[in-house]
Amino acid sequence: MDRRHVSYNDARTFLDRCCCRPERMRLLCSTKATRQGGDQLLVTVEVSPGGPLVEVRETSMAEGWTGCRFSPSALWLALSLAATQSQHESYETANTRPRALEFGCGVALAGLTAQAVGFDTTLTDCLEGHLQSLSTHVPTTTALSAGDCCKPTLRVCHLDWLEEEGSKTAAGCHIDRGSPENQGGTDTIGSKPAWPRLGKDEECSFDLVFASDAMYEEHHAVLLPAVTARWLRPGGRWVFTFAIRDADMQLHFVEQLQLQGLISLNDGDLSWETACVRESCSVCQGLLAKGAMLMPNNDGSKGSDELIKQLQEVIKGHEGGGLLLKGQRPERNNLIQSTCQNRGNPR
């Protein structure tokens, strides 16, 4: 199997080039994948200066369908996670380590980065090829050494959003049942029972949830916020990176985040980055000319309605480019308290 190393400088340079040509955010970082097969590739990525190094196994499209190669959005998310949670801040004991959950992980560059910087991490996908490939990252019980008990854990679980939330959640959305990733959530087609699932007692318990480039169809804009609300604890953080293929779909996603109680600027936060060169971006400069701030105030003084309107303008103006969106689930509100208590988690 071919190997490739991507240094931190190479990764940053590549993302800077994507900012100069935002349409690149819609492509894969590697072009070797084909529907008929394609080369497999082991890629080692230095996700922050001096490490850690994260190794991913890229597959062919025949094996992995979507997510067979990592995208610019995945690389962006991985570097952002590494920068936010420095390796030097890693947790030393299992009792204090935070828990991270990646949705629709594909080759799991971001998820493996989360583990590398100290999170007990769960990788989830609904496609058999990805689950099989990702299982090679999980050491068997017999292969564990004495020192492994203090290291952040890694596990791979099957999670199908359609099965998890049911087709009723995405009622009114067109779902292409011919796509392999949309064949769950039916009575006749399901996952193989051999893959572990997240336990009901884990609902509303993860400290961090994230996904990259996980929105291709309109039902994704509804289901991704729904599964986030199911698994993220109150006060937990979420981070998503996207290639903005459809601005209306992205706007609907933000609406769903609000409906699921994942955005409340009175008790939480919201911020974003765009894949552009801000100094020459007509949208960003236009917002500045109108007196708008490109980011929320640190003290949260910016009104929630004003902030959401600004985010809507940013999304519309950057259609065809990329967006990194992150926030914090409020610690307490009526929706969260009811949802998490109904799911058996008093948090």
Secondary structure, 3 states (H helix, E strand, C coil): CEEEEECHHHHHHHHHHHHHCHHHHHCCCCCCEECCEECCEEEEEECCCCCCEEEEEECCHHHHCCCCCCCHHHHHHHHHHHHHCCHHHCCCCCCCCCEEEECCCCCCHHHHHHHHCCCEEEEEECCHHHHHHHHHHCCCHHHCCHHHHHCCCEEEEECCHHHHHCCCCCCCCCCCCCCHHHCCCCCCCCCCCCCCCCCHHHCCCEEEEEEECCCCCCCHHHHHHHHHHHHEEEEEEEEEEEECCCHHHHHHHHHHHHHCCCCCCCCCCEEEEECCCHHHCHHHHHHHHCCCCCCCCCCCCCCHHHHHHHHHHHHHHCCCCEEEEEEECCCCCHHHHHHHHHCCCCC
